[in-house]
Amino acid sequence: MEKTSSKFKALCAILALIAAAGVATWIYQLMGGLAVTGMSDGTSWGLYITGFMFFVGLSAGGLIVASSASVFHVTEYKKVALPAVILSTVCICCAGLSIFIDLGSIQNVWRMFVGLNFLSPLAWDLIVISLYLIINIIYLVMMTSKNPETQGKVAIVSRFALPVAILVHSVTAWIFGLEIARDGWYTALMAPLFVVSAMDSGLALLLLALAGLQKAGWFTIDKKLFASLAGLLATCVAIDGYLVGCEALTMAYPGAEGASMLAIMTTGATAPFFWFEVIVGILIPFCILVFAKNRQRRGLVCVASACVVAGVLCKRLWVLLTSFVGFAVPTPLGTIGGAEVWEMTIGYAPTWPEYVIVAGVVALGALAFVVLARKLLPAAPKSAKDLAQEALDGIVPEGAVS
């Protein structure tokens, strides 16, 4: 059995401590309620829902890559299908955990199952995410099975996994896209925007994970395949930028109702997130990855991938928060003393419990990924240098080194 390194133990210990801090802070939130957060009646969704959207996208992107290997017979992609499915499973669990935390109290969980309104996208989101998690687990079990007959059924599961992966992010987008009272959300492009950003963020995270796994010596991916995935990422980033441009143009057209929302996005409260996504999350990665020679350089690809992940996180923030800036309805809610009363706009800023809890969720997800990757991924072939060092350390016989 391969010896567990001290670096791996230290990494797991650090991640476990951060996750424990998140759990302790969540208990504090349960005692004080959601009043300890920065959310209010004016801004009812905040950092937790942002994390939910972000993790769903990361998960969907990974599974789309994995299932495409079987559905479209892309033989090369089968080599990264297992780490992609591990990443997808961990991310969808983090997404579900974010919703669980946002509910505010444990006793509210059962209402999600006994009080479903099937006319609401929220109900269908719960159903699709539950189905998505089940498919991920089945996919993972089949891919790691030593039974040849079981592994042969992976292609069948992938045919269900691909449409469900697309659907899970589409339904999440429709939660926002069908809100008539919110100009910033009510658009038919919301689902395509979410799906494409899921593809580029999930693929970018997969590239970062593959690079990390190779550096740790747990997995090997050849340069040609890595460059091919980077090229696919460039395509997804370009499509994402095109859709953002289409949405902005529609909102900016003279007489369009979304002009006020565009002003908030570009020059208002959420402008830093919008421009960060456009510049760092779209323009810089595309300019790097559009050149074939850059895709051959693993370091540059990792920089571009990190930019994409950060950019999509900012996209989730401006998509969520822009519509909370301003009035939710175009007419007064009523009158008090003869004066019109509008919905009050209350600013939102995450509090320290939100930051700590979200950090705990991220750490827990990272811990689950490294442990599962360590246990489930096939060992990478060792170089002569590594074997020589192990021989000196007395781990393998001298004769094993050629």
C-alpha positions in Angstrom: 0.0 0.0 0.0 1.3 3.5 -0.9 2.4 5.5 2.0 0.4 8.6 2.8 2.6 11.7 2.7 2.8 14.2 5.5 1.8 17.0 3.0 -1.4 15.2 2.3 -2.2 14.8 6.0 -1.4 18.5 6.6 -3.7 19.6 3.7 -6.5 17.4 5.1 -6.0 18.8 8.6 -6.1 22.4 7.4 -9.3 21.8 5.3 -10.9 19.9 8.2 -10.2 22.8 10.6 -11.8 25.4 8.2 -14.8 23.1 7.7 -15.1 22.7 11.5 -15.1 26.5 11.9 -17.9 26.6 9.3 -19.9 24.1 11.2 -19.5 25.9 14.5 -20.5 29.2 12.9 -23.5 27.5 11.3 -24.6 26.4 14.8 -24.2 30.0 15.9 -26.5 31.0 13.0 -29.1 28.4 14.0 -29.2 29.9 17.4 -29.5 33.5 16.2 -31.4 32.9 13.0 -30.8 34.5 9.6 -30.7 37.9 11.5 -27.0 37.3 12.0 -26.5 37.5 8.2 -26.7 40.6 6.0 -29.9 39.5 4.3 -33.2 41.3 4.9 -36.7 41.7 3.5 -35.2 43.9 0.8 -32.4 41.5 -0.1 -33.7 38.0 0.7 -30.9 36.1 -1.1 -27.3 36.6 -0.6 -24.0 34.8 -0.4 -25.5 31.3 0.2 -27.7 31.4 -2.9 -24.7 32.8 -4.8 -22.7 29.7 -3.7 -25.6 27.5 -4.7 -25.7 28.9 -8.2 -21.9 28.7 -8.5 -21.6 25.1 -7.3 -24.4 23.9 -9.5 -22.6 25.4 -12.5 -19.3 23.8 -11.5 -20.9 20.5 -11.1 -22.9 20.6 -14.3 -19.8 21.6 -16.3 -17.8 18.6 -15.0 -20.5 16.0 -15.7 -21.1 17.4 -19.2 -17.5 16.8 -20.1 -17.5 13.3 -18.6 -20.7 12.2 -20.2 -19.8 13.7 -23.6 -17.0 11.2 -23.8 -19.5 8.3 -24.1 -22.4 10.1 -25.8 -20.3 11.7 -28.6 -17.6 9.0 -28.6 -14.8 11.4 -27.8 -12.3 8.7 -26.8 -9.7 11.1 -25.4 -12.2 12.6 -22.9 -12.8 9.2 -21.3 -9.3 9.5 -19.7 -10.5 12.4 -17.5 -14.1 11.2 -17.0 -13.4 9.8 -13.5 -11.9 12.9 -12.0 -14.6 15.0 -13.7 -17.4 12.8 -12.1 -15.7 13.0 -8.7 -15.5 16.8 -9.0 -19.1 17.0 -10.2 -20.4 14.9 -7.3 -18.6 17.0 -4.7 -19.8 20.3 -6.2 -23.5 19.2 -6.4 -23.2 18.2 -2.7 -21.8 21.7 -1.9 -24.7 23.2 -3.8 -27.3 21.3 -1.8 -25.5 22.2 1.4 -25.7 25.9 0.4 -29.5 25.6 0.1 -29.7 23.7 3.4 -27.8 26.5 5.1 -29.9 29.2 3.5 -33.1 27.7 4.9 -32.2 29.2 8.3 -33.4 26.3 10.5 -33.4 22.6 10.3 -37.1 22.2 10.8 -37.7 23.9 7.5 -36.1 21.0 5.6 -39.2 18.8 5.7 -41.3 21.5 4.1 -39.2 21.2 1.0 -40.6 17.7 0.5 -44.1 17.8 1.8 -45.1 21.3 0.6 -43.9 21.2 -3.1 -45.8 23.5 -5.5 -45.2 21.9 -8.9 -46.0 25.2 -10.6 -42.9 26.7 -9.0 -39.4 26.3 -10.6 -38.1 25.9 -7.0 -39.9 22.5 -6.7 -38.6 21.3 -10.0 -35.1 22.5 -9.0 -35.3 20.3 -5.9 -36.4 17.3 -8.0 -33.8 17.7 -10.7 -30.9 18.3 -8.3 -31.9 15.2 -6.3 -32.0 13.2 -9.5 -28.7 14.7 -10.6 -27.0 13.7 -7.3 -28.3 10.1 -7.7 -27.0 9.9 -11.3 -23.6 11.2 -10.2 -23.4 8.6 -7.4 -24.4 5.8 -9.8 -22.0 7.1 -12.4 -19.2 7.1 -9.9 -19.9 3.6 -8.6 -20.0 2.2 -12.1 -16.8 3.9 -13.2 -14.9 2.6 -10.1 -16.3 -0.9 -10.3 -14.0 -3.8 -11.1 -16.8 -5.7 -12.7 -16.4 -5.4 -16.6 -20.2 -5.8 -17.1 -20.9 -2.9 -14.7 -18.3 -0.7 -16.4 -19.9 -1.5 -19.8 -23.1 0.2 -18.6 -21.4 3.6 -18.1 -22.4 4.6 -21.6 -26.1 4.0 -20.8 -25.9 6.2 -17.6 -24.0 8.9 -19.5 -27.0 9.2 -21.9 -29.2 10.2 -19.0 -26.4 12.2 -17.3 -25.9 14.7 -20.1 -29.5 16.0 -20.5 -29.9 16.0 -16.7 -26.7 18.0 -16.3 -28.0 20.6 -18.8 -31.5 20.6 -17.3 -30.2 21.1 -13.7 -28.7 24.4 -14.5 -31.5 25.4 -16.8 -34.1 24.9 -14.0 -31.9 26.9 -11.7 -31.8 29.7 -14.2 -35.6 29.6 -14.6 -36.0 30.3 -10.9 -34.6 33.8 -11.8 -35.7 34.0 -15.5 -39.4 33.6 -14.7 -39.5 36.4 -12.1 -41.6 38.9 -13.9 -41.2 41.6 -11.2 -37.4 41.6 -11.5 -36.2 43.3 -14.7 -32.7 42.1 -14.3 -33.7 38.4 -14.2 -36.8 38.3 -16.5 -35.2 37.2 -19.8 -35.3 34.2 -22.0 -31.5 34.2 -22.2 -31.1 33.4 -18.5 -31.0 29.6 -19.1 -28.5 29.7 -22.0 -26.3 32.1 -20.0 -26.3 29.7 -17.0 -25.6 26.6 -19.1 -22.7 28.1 -21.0 -21.2 29.7 -17.8 -21.6 26.2 -16.2 -19.6 24.7 -19.1 -16.7 27.2 -18.9 -16.5 27.4 -15.1 -16.9 23.6 -14.7 -14.3 22.9 -17.4 -11.9 25.5 -16.0 -12.2 24.0 -12.5 -11.6 20.5 -14.0 -8.4 21.8 -15.7 -7.2 23.2 -12.4 -8.0 20.0 -10.6 -6.2 17.9 -13.3 -3.1 20.1 -13.1 -3.1 19.8 -9.3 -3.6 16.1 -9.3 -0.7 15.7 -11.8 1.5 17.9 -9.7 0.7 15.8 -6.7 1.5 12.6 -8.6 -2.0 11.2 -8.3 -3.0 11.4 -11.9 -1.4 11.8 -15.3 -2.8 13.7 -18.3 -0.9 14.1 -21.5 -0.3 17.6 -23.0 -2.4 17.0 -26.1 -5.5 16.2 -24.1 -4.9 19.1 -21.7 -4.5 21.5 -24.7 -7.7 20.0 -26.3 -9.7 20.7 -23.1 -8.2 24.2 -23.0 -9.4 24.8 -26.6 -12.9 23.7 -25.6 -12.7 26.1 -22.7 -11.8 29.0 -25.1 -14.9 28.1 -27.2 -17.2 28.2 -24.2 -15.7 31.5 -22.9 -16.4 33.0 -26.4 -20.0 31.9 -26.4 -20.5 33.1 -22.8 -19.1 36.5 -23.8 -21.4 36.6 -26.9 -24.5 35.9 -24.8 -23.5 38.6 -22.2 -23.1 41.0 -25.1 -26.5 40.1 -26.5 -28.2 40.6 -23.2 -26.5 44.0 -22.6 -27.4 45.2 -26.1 -31.0 44.3 -25.6 -31.1 46.1 -22.2 -29.3 49.2 -23.7 -31.6 49.6 -26.7 -33.5 52.9 -26.5 -36.8 52.5 -24.8 -36.0 49.1 -23.3 -37.2 48.5 -19.8 -33.9 47.0 -18.7 -31.9 50.2 -19.2 -32.0 51.0 -15.4 -30.7 47.5 -14.7 -27.9 47.9 -17.2 -27.0 51.2 -15.5 -26.7 49.4 -12.2 -24.6 46.6 -13.8 -22.2 48.9 -15.6 -21.9 52.0 -13.3 -23.9 51.2 -10.2 -23.6 48.9 -7.1 -22.8 45.7 -9.0 -20.5 47.3 -11.6 -17.3 45.9 -10.0 -18.6 42.4 -10.4 -19.8 42.9 -13.9 -16.6 44.4 -15.2 -14.5 41.9 -13.4 -16.3 39.1 -15.2 -16.1 40.8 -18.6 -12.4 41.7 -18.3 -10.9 39.0 -16.1 -13.4 36.2 -16.7 -13.9 36.6 -20.5 -11.5 38.8 -22.3 -8.2 37.8 -20.6 -8.9 34.0 -20.7 -10.0 34.2 -24.3 -6.9 36.2 -25.4 -4.7 33.6 -23.7 -6.5 30.4 -24.9 -7.3 31.6 -28.5 -3.6 30.9 -29.4 -2.7 27.3 -29.9 0.8 27.7 -28.5 -0.5 29.1 -25.3 -2.7 26.1 -24.8 0.4 24.0 -24.8 1.7 25.8 -21.7 0.1 24.3 -18.7 0.9 27.3 -16.5 -0.9 29.8 -18.8 -3.9 27.5 -19.1 -4.1 27.3 -15.3 -4.0 31.1 -15.1 -6.8 31.4 -17.7 -8.8 28.7 -15.9 -8.5 30.5 -12.6 -9.7 33.7 -14.2 -12.7 32.0 -15.7 -13.7 30.5 -12.3 -13.4 33.9 -10.6 -15.2 35.6 -13.4 -18.2 33.2 -13.2 -18.4 33.7 -9.5 -18.6 37.5 -10.1 -21.3 36.7 -12.8 -23.4 34.9 -10.1 -23.0 37.9 -7.8 -24.1 40.6 -10.3 -26.9 38.4 -11.7 -28.3 37.8 -8.2 -27.8 41.2 -6.6 -28.5 43.6 -9.5 -32.3 43.0 -9.4 -32.3 43.7 -5.6 -31.1 47.2 -6.3 -34.2 49.3 -7.0 -37.9 48.6 -6.8 -39.2 45.0 -7.3 -42.5 46.3 -8.8 -43.2 49.2 -11.1 -46.1 50.6 -9.1 -46.5 51.7 -5.4 -47.4 48.9 -2.9 -50.1 51.1 -1.4 -50.7 54.4 0.4 -50.1 55.5 4.0 -51.5 58.9 5.1 -52.2 59.7 1.4 -48.5 59.1 0.4 -47.5 56.4 -2.0 -45.4 53.7 -0.4 -42.8 51.8 -2.5 -40.8 48.8 -1.6 -37.8 50.0 0.4 -34.4 49.2 -1.1 -32.0 47.9 1.5 -28.3 47.4 0.7 -26.7 44.0 1.3 -23.2 43.2 2.6 -22.3 39.7 3.8 -21.5 39.4 7.6 -18.6 37.4 9.1 -20.8 34.3 9.8 -21.7 34.2 6.1 -18.0 34.3 5.0 -17.0 31.7 7.6 -19.8 29.3 6.7 -19.1 29.6 2.9 -15.4 29.1 3.6 -16.4 26.0 5.5 -18.5 24.6 2.6 -15.6 25.2 0.2 -13.1 23.6 2.5 -15.4 20.6 3.1 -15.9 20.2 -0.7 -12.1 20.4 -1.3 -11.5 17.9 1.5 -14.0 15.5 0.0 -12.4 15.9 -3.5 -8.8 15.2 -2.4 -9.8 12.2 -0.3 -12.0 10.7 -3.0 -9.3 11.4 -5.7 -6.7 9.8 -3.5 -8.8 6.7 -3.0 -10.5 6.2 -6.4 -8.1 7.5 -9.0 -5.6 4.9 -10.5 -2.1 5.6 -9.4 0.0 7.6 -11.9 3.0 5.7 -13.3 6.2 6.7 -11.4 9.2 8.1 -13.1 12.7 6.6 -12.8 13.6 9.5 -10.5 10.8 8.8 -8.1 11.6 5.1 -8.1 15.3 5.9 -7.4 14.3 8.1 -4.5 12.0 5.4 -3.1 14.8 2.9 -3.4 17.0 5.2 -1.4 14.3 5.5 1.2 13.9 1.7 1.4 10.3 1.7 0.0 11.1 -0.5 -3.0 13.9 -2.8 -3.8 16.9 -1.4 -5.6 16.3 -3.8 -8.5 13.0 -2.0 -9.3 15.0 0.9 -10.7 16.2 0.5 -14.3 
